[in-house]
Amino acid sequence: MGLLGTLKDTFAASTESPNRGDATSSTSGAYWCHDCAERTLADDVAGDAPPTCPECGDEMELERSPDSTGCAC
């Protein structure tokens, strides 16, 4: 990869688009239990209700929506 390719990748990563870098991956976010550090992909959850944590049983919190530009981490 040359200098132009590196610059192109840098500018693509700095955009506010949620589809940065590899546009082939698409996710609706992730549910987190902050107390237990458990993570469940939103795509793996059936229905609209938040899942419960497999460790403690508390309701997990959605950390990222499809329209956000932040990450769920």
C-alpha positions as CSV (number, residue, x, y, z in Angstrom):
1,M,0.0,0.0,0.0
2,G,1.4,3.4,-0.9
3,L,1.0,6.8,0.6
4,L,-2.2,7.6,-1.3
5,G,-3.8,4.3,-0.1
6,T,-2.8,5.1,3.5
7,L,-4.3,8.6,3.2
8,K,-7.5,7.3,1.7
9,D,-7.9,4.8,4.5
10,T,-7.2,7.5,7.1
11,F,-9.8,9.8,5.7
12,A,-12.4,7.0,5.5
13,A,-11.8,6.1,9.1
14,S,-12.2,9.7,10.3
15,T,-15.7,10.1,8.8
16,E,-18.7,10.2,11.1
17,S,-20.4,7.5,9.1
18,P,-21.2,4.3,11.0
19,N,-19.9,2.3,7.9
20,R,-16.2,3.1,8.4
21,G,-13.6,0.8,6.9
22,D,-15.0,-2.6,6.0
23,A,-18.6,-1.9,4.9
24,T,-19.4,-5.6,4.7
25,S,-20.0,-5.9,8.5
26,S,-23.3,-4.7,9.7
27,T,-24.5,-4.8,13.3
28,S,-27.3,-3.2,15.3
29,G,-25.1,-2.8,18.3
30,A,-24.6,-4.8,21.4
31,Y,-26.2,-5.3,24.8
32,W,-23.9,-5.0,27.8
33,C,-24.1,-5.8,31.5
34,H,-21.6,-3.4,33.0
35,D,-21.5,-5.2,36.3
36,C,-20.5,-8.6,34.8
37,A,-18.8,-7.3,31.6
38,E,-21.1,-9.6,29.5
39,R,-21.8,-8.7,25.9
40,T,-24.5,-9.9,23.6
41,L,-24.8,-8.8,20.0
42,A,-28.2,-7.1,19.3
43,D,-28.5,-9.2,16.1
44,D,-28.5,-12.3,18.3
45,V,-31.4,-11.2,20.4
46,A,-34.9,-12.2,19.4
47,G,-37.6,-9.6,19.8
48,D,-37.4,-6.0,20.9
49,A,-37.0,-6.5,24.6
50,P,-33.5,-6.2,26.1
51,P,-32.1,-9.6,27.2
52,T,-31.1,-10.5,30.7
53,C,-27.5,-11.0,31.7
54,P,-26.6,-14.7,31.8
55,E,-24.4,-14.1,34.9
56,C,-26.6,-11.9,37.2
57,G,-30.0,-11.9,35.6
58,D,-30.2,-8.0,35.3
59,E,-31.5,-6.4,32.2
60,M,-28.7,-5.6,29.7
61,E,-28.3,-2.1,28.2
62,L,-28.1,-1.4,24.4
63,E,-24.9,0.5,23.8
64,R,-25.1,1.3,20.2
65,S,-27.9,2.0,17.7
66,P,-27.5,1.4,14.0
67,D,-27.5,5.2,13.4
68,S,-24.7,6.0,15.9
69,T,-21.1,6.6,15.0
70,G,-19.7,5.4,18.3
71,C,-18.8,1.9,19.2
72,A,-20.4,-0.4,21.8
73,C,-17.1,-0.8,23.7
